[in-house]
Amino acid sequence: MTENVDLPAAPANRHTVHAKGREKLLAHAAMLLFAALIAGSFSFGGMAAQHLEAGPLTLWRYLMTMVVMGILTFGILRVPFTTPRRVWRYALLGGLIAIYMLTMFAALEFTSPVQTGAVFTLMPLISAGFALVFIGQRTRPDVLIALVIAALGAIWVIFRADIGAILSFDVGRGELIYFVGVICHGAYVPLIRKFGQGENPVAFGFWVVVFTIPWLLPTGAVPLAETDFAALPGTVWATIAYLSIVTTAITFMLLQYASMRLPAPKVLGYGYLTPTFIILLEGLLGHGWASPAVFLGALVTAAGLLVMGLLRD
């Protein structure tokens, strides 16, 4: 008589196992804060952009971020310092972020923030494709539907409820340049999961920042060296502090935290809220409030993201 033997279950794909309960709620809260902090960089970054070009501004920002994250990682959190293993992982991730940043600023030379904002809404869907290819992470159809609803609301907000502006959208050189950067950023989130090998997440983030800097040197090194820092107004220094500490170091940790607990499309879906937060911040700063029709689009985006968050991963 043949004895039945229970075979061990196949190991689960760690890239398709997501957080539940409190961890899941914290991951969604992290991305909500992420979207709000990123929105602040647009309003505050405009102040510095009036006095410093994009290349040196971005390089200075990442040099400061390297210092901040170094102090946080090895000083405050006392993570043991070890040289990074498989350096090519950090170099690739740093390159993706650098390309995204540089193409965004390059695109604005040919087109407007409104047009680039419309291209930005393609990122979650692109990320869903990369997540499937890189880590075998499938996006449920109902999640995709929620993302599309959120995207429609975001487009309505970006174009300030102007149907004529939406219909007249013309894909030009700037949009195509920025689309390259959006593809790079869309690949970045699932690759965080793929490349994570159990390293401390903060230390991992520090080394990504370090290996982003070499990609920024060609466009920023010489102009930054020639900058008269003493002549820069205090608003530039304050903005650099915000960009390096808040919208780079803190948002990176928020993104890292959420990326290890949520599917990539859900993580990047929160980017749809950034235009809404920008509108709210601009109003609070006294730059004028958006029309009720625009806020209706923001409500649609929020509803789409709420449904997406409640759906099973």
Secondary structure, 3 states (H helix, E strand, C coil): CCCCCCCCCCCCCHHHCCCCHHHHHHHHHHHHHHHHHHHHHHHHHHHHHCCCCHHHHHHHHHHHHHHHHHHHHHHHCCCCCCCCCCHHHHHHHHHHHHHHHHHHHHHCCCCCHHHHHHHHCCHHHHHHHHHHHHHCCCCCHHHHHHHHHHHHHHHHHHCCCCHHHHHCCCCCHHHHHHHHHHHHHHHHHHHHHHHCCCCCHHHHHHHHHHCCHHHHHHHHHHHHHCCCHHHCCHHHHHHHHHHHHHHHHHHHHHHHHHHCCCCHHHHHHHHHHHHHHHHHHHHHCCCCCCCHHHHHHHHHHHHHHHHHHHCCC
